[in-house]
Amino acid sequence: MSENPANPFESISQPDREREEIQESTNLMKCLLDKRYVAENKKILRGVHPKSHGCVSATFKINDDIAMAYQVGLFSTPGKEHKAVIRFSNAAALVAPDMVNNENASRGMAIKVYAVDGNVLQDDSGEKNQDFLMINTPSFAFVNTEDYLKLNQILLKNNDNPDEFFAPLAINPATCPHGVLAAFKVIQEIKSRPVANPVEVQYFGAAPFLFGPDRAMKFSARPKGSLKQQQPPQNPSADYLKEALQQRLAEPEPIVFDFMIQVRHNDGSDLGIEDATTVWDENQFPFIPVATITIPTPQLDIYSQENENHCENLVFTPWHSLTDHQPLGSINRLRKDVYNLSATHRKGS
């Protein structure tokens, strides 16, 4: 087991093997993008979350009453307000109807907070921004780099069909590998979470991140007030989420989310840092509101060609981050190279 001396939360059981898995996954991402788009003479889209429902302008304001214990990194200055942009999306690897076979699917909310103060791990086209990438379930579907690599090998071989990854479940669920069983459970949870409108559901960062030198955090964005567990429309159109978002953005009342964090100390217990399917019990580690996201309305021009081009050109990665909020764990280490490859390849670099 290799521990990172500069980061007490991370431990890598086989660092050389993980580096090889990350490199192979990065190479596979290029192959998958070429197969999906270049071979079809199509414009290359994102390797993950390629279908956007729209990018909206927003503000990200640190709460005036944030407790001293949470005044870390981005959250150091109570009342400070940043400009932000939010991209709502589908998590599926391919652009497809929002609902396929009448089943719910994974949805994404990516926030880019502009002009942050402090040292960043990776600049954003020369700027210092903080990205928060979220999905509508509290855990990822894949444990670590090994499982992510296996899936992408299967996707490349089987034309983006993942069924082979889950084949061990049909053979004997009792002896099924942890990663396969964990992925299956998360997918079942995704199917149980209806989304009628992208701004009416809670999103989660899922993976862990640093919170200063000696704590770890997970984050979430939740609509203010009570959650509306509305069902999607019957016989929805292929782009019903975009249509629902557009309708809501035409209304006068602003859209407001609480940005919240769970925080844990490195107390010697297993925080599940290296397993991205781990969920921290909210009864033990409740989400604490630390900032407010406001999407002003009406926003009537987000589907202009100019704004859609701008949205498509944005690059989101958890490594656009202050050092105080460094991404942690196997999946986050993988995301650095894979997301960078996806961005440079679709931009033709």
Secondary structure, DSSP 8 states (H G I E B T S, - for coil): -EEETTEEEEEES-HHHHHHHHHHHHHHHHHHHIIIIITTT-----SS---EEEEEEEEEEE-TT--GGG--GGGSSTT-EEEEEEEEEE-SSS---SSBTTB---EEEEEEE-S--S-BSS-BTTB--EEEEEESSSS-S--SHHHHHHHHHHHHHTTT--GGGGHHHHH-GGG--HHHHHHHHHHHHHHT---SSGGGS-EE--S-EE-SSSEEEEEEEEESSS-------SS--TTHHHHHHHHHHTSSS-EEEEEEEEEEE--SS---TT-TT----TTTS--EEEEEEEE-S----TTSHHHHHHHHH----TTSSBGGG-B-SHHHHHHHHHHHHHHHHHTT-
